[in-house]
Each structure stands twice: as C-alpha cells, then as structure tokens.
Amino acid sequence: MTRSFTGGCFCRAVRFTVTVQVTPFVVCHCRDCQYASGGAPAHVLVVPRDGLDIASGNDALRSFETVADSGHQVTRQFCSVCGTPMFEVLELEPDIRLVKVGTLDDASGLQVDATAWTASAQPWALVDRTTQLFERNPAPPLASKNC
C-alpha cells in the first residue's frame, strides 16, 4: 500500500511530500543525533530518494556535513530560516533520505520499527524495548543516523 505524507519546517519556508510503499521508522540514540536534537534521540523515516519531493523552499535548505564513526559522511539538512532539522543524506546509502518525523504534518499513524545505537542512549532516555534493537547501526536498509 502506498502512503503519502506532507510536511515542512516550523516557519513553513520548506514544504515536502513523501510517497512510499513501506518505510522503516527508526529511533537513533547515537551521539551525533543527540547533538542535532538537543539531547533526545532522532526519529526518522527511511525513505527512497525518489520518494521525497521538496515542493517548496529548496533554496532555504542548508547543510552541515559530519563524518560518522564508520568514516562515512553524513549530511544533515535544515531550514536556514527557522533552524528546523529536516533531512539526512548518508554517503553509505545514497539512494535513501532520512526524513525527521517531527517535520511531518501528521505522524499519528506511525509505529517505530527499530531503535538504533542503544549503546549510546543516555541512562535517562526511554528506549522502546518492543522494537527491534541495535547496539550500533542496523544493517541496510534500516540505516541509522550514524552510518
């Protein structure tokens, strides 16, 4: 079944649509995600690159590149107007995009499929032990932030 989501940043400068058959919903507790989120884990949909359509505001997106523990590059994209974290591009998996769940207009029907980087989770973090758990990176295509 194909499912569509719409979303955007806090100031609405960037708007997008995601159309996918099935997409994993991953929670990542790696330190990079904790920095990017302000302390919490990241919540992302793993989406095929061609399943993400940036409808408006592409010129408002800015990127910050880091090197993950694996030595591969991770590009984090955010709105340059309001600072909302939006997407991630993984050098290791160039055919996918990670879409921040908090940017979706309605994420109410989603259920977490996997929790990654539990080894880095803060002691006070809530880890959903009913999901598939990975101490570090899950194997593709359930990629985490820190690929």
C-alpha positions as CSV (number, residue, x, y, z in Angstrom):
1,M,0.0,0.0,0.0
2,T,1.4,3.4,-1.0
3,R,1.3,6.0,1.7
4,S,1.8,9.8,1.4
5,F,2.9,12.3,4.0
6,T,3.2,16.0,3.8
7,G,5.5,18.1,6.0
8,G,7.7,21.1,6.4
9,C,9.7,23.2,8.7
10,F,8.4,25.2,11.7
11,C,8.2,28.5,9.7
12,R,6.8,26.7,6.6
13,A,9.6,28.0,4.3
14,V,10.3,24.4,3.3
15,R,7.4,22.0,2.3
16,F,7.7,18.5,1.1
17,T,5.8,15.3,0.2
18,V,6.8,11.8,0.9
19,T,5.3,8.9,-1.1
20,V,6.4,5.5,-0.2
21,Q,5.3,1.8,-0.3
22,V,6.7,0.9,3.1
23,T,9.2,2.8,5.1
24,P,11.0,1.9,8.3
25,F,10.6,4.3,11.2
26,V,13.9,4.3,13.2
27,V,14.8,6.0,16.5
28,C,18.5,6.7,16.8
29,H,20.4,7.3,20.1
30,C,23.8,8.0,18.6
31,R,25.7,10.9,20.0
32,D,25.5,12.8,16.7
33,C,21.7,12.6,16.8
34,Q,21.7,13.7,20.4
35,Y,23.7,16.8,19.5
36,A,21.5,17.6,16.5
37,S,18.3,17.2,18.5
38,G,19.4,19.0,21.7
39,G,19.6,15.7,23.7
40,A,16.9,13.4,22.6
41,P,17.2,10.6,20.0
42,A,16.4,11.3,16.4
43,H,13.1,9.9,15.0
44,V,13.4,9.3,11.2
45,L,11.6,7.7,8.3
46,V,14.0,5.9,5.9
47,V,12.7,7.0,2.5
48,P,13.9,6.1,-1.0
49,R,15.5,9.2,-2.6
50,D,12.9,9.3,-5.3
51,G,10.1,9.1,-2.7
52,L,10.9,12.6,-1.3
53,D,9.7,15.6,-3.3
54,I,10.6,19.0,-1.9
55,A,7.7,21.1,-3.1
56,S,9.0,24.5,-2.0
57,G,11.8,26.1,-0.1
58,N,14.7,24.0,-1.6
59,D,16.7,27.3,-1.6
60,A,16.1,27.6,2.2
61,L,17.8,24.3,2.9
62,R,21.3,24.4,4.3
63,S,23.6,21.5,5.0
64,F,26.0,20.5,7.7
65,E,28.4,17.6,7.0
66,T,30.0,15.4,9.5
67,V,32.0,12.2,9.5
68,A,30.3,9.3,11.4
69,D,32.1,6.6,13.4
70,S,32.3,4.5,10.3
71,G,34.3,7.1,8.5
72,H,31.4,7.9,6.1
73,Q,29.9,11.3,5.5
74,V,26.5,12.3,6.9
75,T,24.9,15.4,5.5
76,R,22.2,17.0,7.8
77,Q,19.9,19.4,6.1
78,F,18.0,22.1,8.0
79,C,15.9,25.2,7.3
80,S,18.1,28.2,7.2
81,V,15.2,30.5,8.3
82,C,13.9,28.7,11.4
83,G,16.6,26.0,12.0
84,T,14.3,23.0,11.9
85,P,16.3,19.8,11.2
86,M,14.7,18.3,8.1
87,F,16.6,15.5,6.3
88,E,19.8,13.5,6.3
89,V,21.8,12.1,3.4
90,L,24.1,9.2,4.0
91,E,27.2,8.7,1.9
92,L,27.0,4.9,2.7
93,E,23.4,4.7,1.3
94,P,23.0,7.5,-1.3
95,D,19.6,6.1,-2.5
96,I,17.8,6.9,0.7
97,R,16.9,10.0,2.6
98,L,16.2,10.2,6.3
99,V,13.2,12.4,7.0
100,K,12.7,13.8,10.5
101,V,9.4,12.6,11.8
102,G,8.8,15.8,13.7
103,T,8.5,17.6,10.3
104,L,5.5,15.6,9.2
105,D,2.1,17.3,9.3
106,D,0.6,14.1,10.7
107,A,2.7,11.3,12.1
108,S,-0.1,9.8,14.3
109,G,-0.3,6.5,12.4
110,L,3.4,5.6,12.6
111,Q,4.9,2.9,14.7
112,V,8.6,2.6,15.5
113,D,10.2,-0.4,13.7
114,A,13.7,-0.2,15.1
115,T,15.8,1.5,17.8
116,A,19.5,2.1,16.9
117,W,22.6,3.0,18.8
118,T,21.2,1.8,22.2
119,A,24.8,1.6,23.4
120,S,24.9,5.4,23.2
121,A,21.5,6.1,24.8
122,Q,21.6,8.3,27.8
123,P,20.8,6.5,31.1
124,W,17.6,8.6,31.4
125,A,16.5,8.0,27.8
126,L,13.4,5.9,27.3
127,V,14.3,3.0,25.0
128,D,11.3,1.2,23.5
129,R,12.3,-2.4,24.0
130,T,9.3,-3.7,22.0
131,T,11.1,-2.6,18.8
132,Q,14.0,-4.3,17.0
133,L,17.1,-3.1,19.0
134,F,20.6,-2.4,17.6
135,E,23.5,-1.5,19.8
136,R,25.0,0.3,16.9
137,N,24.0,0.6,13.2
138,P,21.3,-1.7,11.9
139,A,22.1,-3.3,8.6
140,P,20.8,-1.6,5.5
141,P,18.1,-0.7,4.6
142,L,17.3,0.1,8.3
143,A,20.1,2.7,8.3
144,S,20.6,4.9,11.4
145,K,22.0,8.4,11.6
146,N,25.5,7.3,12.3
147,C,26.2,5.2,9.2
